[in-house]
Amino acid sequence: MSSPEGDEVAGKCRVMMHDGKECAREAYDGAGLCICHSGDTNKDAEAIQREINAMLARKDYDFTGFVFPEGISFRDARFEGDAYFYRATFQGEASFVRATFQDEADFVAATFQGEASFYEATFQGYAHFVGARFQDKAAFRATFQGPASFLAATFQGEADFVAATFQGEAGFHAATFGGEANFGWATFQGEASFGWATFEGEVRFRGEGEVRLFSSEAEADFRNARFGQPEKVVFQHVFLGRARFLDTDVRRVDFTDVQWATRRGGHCAVWDELAPEDVEKDYALIGKLYRQLKHNYEEQRDPITAGDFHIGEMQMRRLSNPPKNWLWRFLKRNLSFLALYRWISGYGEDYVRPLAWIVGVILVFAAAFTLSPGRALQSSAASGTPEPVHGWWPRLLHSVMCFLWRGGRPFQPVHLVGHYVSVAEGIIGPPLIAMFVLALNRRFKR
């Protein structure tokens, strides 16, 4: 075979293939590489295509280290065994349209200098694109029946996964998306991992119709992901009830028609908090995530969801930095001011709860003045000779006036202990009223 310079090159190609054997094809260039492994951009594409067709015919799918020039196509190819494109280079368009990979597809560290088209391709086994580099558009409107790993892959152009189907695990851990990343109407039936991924451009995760993006049975992991342009990141009609965003800045990200996890009481929550784990969770970081989501929804004028995430933020504050001593830890989590804030008004988000406390406190103290002789009432001196007061309504009125810290009361306790009780009710009243007003204001001001 002629070399690039027109001279014969003696020897055999010594590139190691997947099976551990040397390539052994005739050397083509001065580096001792065969025409399939040579990086010469002017080599005969038709000759390489004939070699590829011959390999496919004899079911030899070892293309380790091949350098494919412009014009090479694997359209409608059927790989009935493991296909190896390890460290392969595609100098032009890489066409795998409607290709079928029945077993493992190994594109580890492959380089796609032109467009990579896997439109309607089917991967029945493990699809390895670990460390692959896509310098132009990558179109994967494909079906992945087994696991698919794009670990540390780099997409410099558009990454098109529109309507792709991932029946197994979809791994994009530490992947880099330099251009647009579109996962619209994709199907994730297994775990989807985008942890430590970098998205520099526009990002779309969008479901359609009755089917929301991401599975309710598996996690979607976005922990430590980075969005270079968060205002161009869209999660629309997706299920995030099992999604993790810990240590990911989600401010200004567009969450539209999103189904989050729910805590007891029906409030939205993040899976980072609710997921069962064997180790102590970092409540401070989870609280930071809640705070970002709260501000996000406040800017979107969604007060209900913003309030839900405010509750989550307060919960994480209550649980974070727990004392080592179990008693102090119990007191902090259940009897601290923050805990009381939770019990009385739902962290300022539930105005019904403090209203119920107000009514309950008034009734309890009215009952105390009614049932206990030590707290018995009499008419005040201003109304003449003090006389014992009987009946429920005068005691209820006295309880209301004590609660509101009103002077000029027509009744007063007979014994000293009754005065103490009246003062105690007066101390309890103003904070409860303040919490009611605050919760009412937060709910309707937003």
Long-range contacts (C-beta under 8 A, 24 or more apart in sequence): 1-26, 1-28, 1-35, 1-47, 3-27, 3-28, 3-29, 3-30, 4-28, 4-29, 4-30, 4-38, 4-40, 4-42, 4-43, 5-30, 13-37, 15-64, 15-65, 16-64, 17-62, 17-64, 17-65, 17-84, 18-62, 18-64, 18-84, 18-86, 18-106, 19-62, 36-63, 36-66, 36-67, 37-65, 37-66, 37-67, 38-67, 39-67, 39-89, 41-69, 41-91, 43-69, 45-69, 45-70, 45-71, 45-72, 46-71, 48-72, 49-73, 63-88, 64-88, 67-91, 68-92, 68-94, 70-114, 74-99, 75-99, 78-102, 79-103, 79-105, 82-106, 82-125, 85-110, 86-110, 87-111, 89-113, 90-114, 90-116, 93-117, 96-121, 97-121, 100-124, 101-125, 101-127, 104-128, 107-132, 108-132, 109-133, 111-135, 112-136, 112-138, 115-139, 115-157, 118-142, 123-148, 129-153, 134-159, 137-179, 140-164, 143-167, 144-168, 144-170, 147-171, 147-190, 150-175, 151-175, 152-176, 154-178, 155-179, 155-181, 158-182, 161-186, 162-186, 163-187, 165-189, 166-190, 166-192, 169-193, 172-197, 173-197, 173-221, 176-200, 177-201, 177-203, 180-204, 183-213, 184-208, 185-213, 186-213, 187-211, 188-213, 188-214, 188-215, 188-218, 188-220, 189-215, 189-217, 189-218, 190-215, 190-218, 191-218, 191-219, 191-220, 191-221, 192-218, 192-219, 192-220, 192-221, 193-221, 194-220, 194-221, 194-222, 194-225, 195-221, 195-222, 195-223, 195-224, 195-225, 195-244, 196-223, 196-224, 196-225, 197-222, 197-225, 197-226, 198-225, 198-226, 198-228, 199-225, 199-226, 199-227, 199-228, 199-229, 199-233, 200-228, 200-229, 201-228, 201-229, 201-232, 202-229, 202-232, 202-233, 203-227, 203-232, 203-233, 203-234, 204-234, 204-236, 205-234, 205-235, 205-236, 205-238, 206-234, 206-235, 206-236, 206-237, 206-238, 207-236, 207-237, 207-238, 207-239, 208-237, 212-237, 212-238, 212-239, 212-259, 213-237, 213-238, 213-239, 214-238, 214-239, 214-240, 214-242, 214-243, 215-239, 215-242, 216-241, 216-242, 217-242, 218-242, 219-243, 219-244, 219-271, 219-275, 220-244, 222-248, 223-247, 223-248, 223-272, 224-248, 227-253, 240-271, 241-271, 242-271, 242-275, 243-270, 243-271, 244-270, 244-271, 244-272, 244-275, 245-270, 245-272, 245-289, 246-272, 246-282, 246-285, 246-286, 246-289, 247-285, 248-289, 249-292, 250-289, 250-292, 250-293, 250-296, 251-292, 251-295, 251-296, 252-296, 252-299, 253-296, 254-300, 255-293, 255-296, 255-297, 255-300, 260-305, 260-308, 263-311, 263-312, 267-307, 267-308, 267-311, 267-312, 268-305, 268-308, 268-309, 268-312, 269-308, 269-312, 270-312, 273-312, 273-315, 273-316, 283-316, 283-317, 283-319, 283-320, 283-321, 284-316, 284-320, 284-321, 286-312, 286-316, 287-312, 287-313, 287-315, 287-316, 287-317, 287-320, 290-316, 298-446, 301-446, 303-443, 303-446, 306-446, 307-349, 307-442, 307-443, 307-446, 308-349, 310-347, 310-348, 310-349, 311-346, 311-347, 311-349, 314-338, 314-341, 314-342, 314-347, 315-342, 315-347, 318-342, 341-435, 344-432, 344-435, 345-435, 345-436, 345-438, 345-439, 346-439, 348-435, 348-438, 348-439, 348-442, 349-439, 349-442, 349-443, 350-439, 351-436, 351-439, 351-440, 351-443, 353-439, 354-432, 354-435, 354-436, 354-439, 355-436, 357-432, 358-403, 358-429, 358-432, 358-433, 358-436, 361-403, 361-425, 361-428, 361-429, 361-432, 362-396, 362-399, 362-400, 362-403, 363-396, 363-399, 365-399, 365-402, 365-403, 365-421, 365-425, 366-392, 366-395, 366-396, 366-398, 366-399, 368-421, 369-395, 369-398, 369-399, 369-413, 369-418, 369-421, 370-395, 374-415, 374-417, 374-418, 375-413, 375-414, 375-415, 375-417, 375-418, 375-421, 376-413, 376-414, 376-415, 376-418, 377-411, 377-412, 377-413, 377-414, 377-418, 378-411, 378-412, 378-413, 378-414, 379-410, 379-411, 379-412, 380-409, 380-410, 380-411, 380-412, 382-410, 383-410, 386-412, 388-414, 398-422, 399-425, 402-426, 402-429, 403-428, 403-429, 404-429, 404-433, 405-429, 405-430
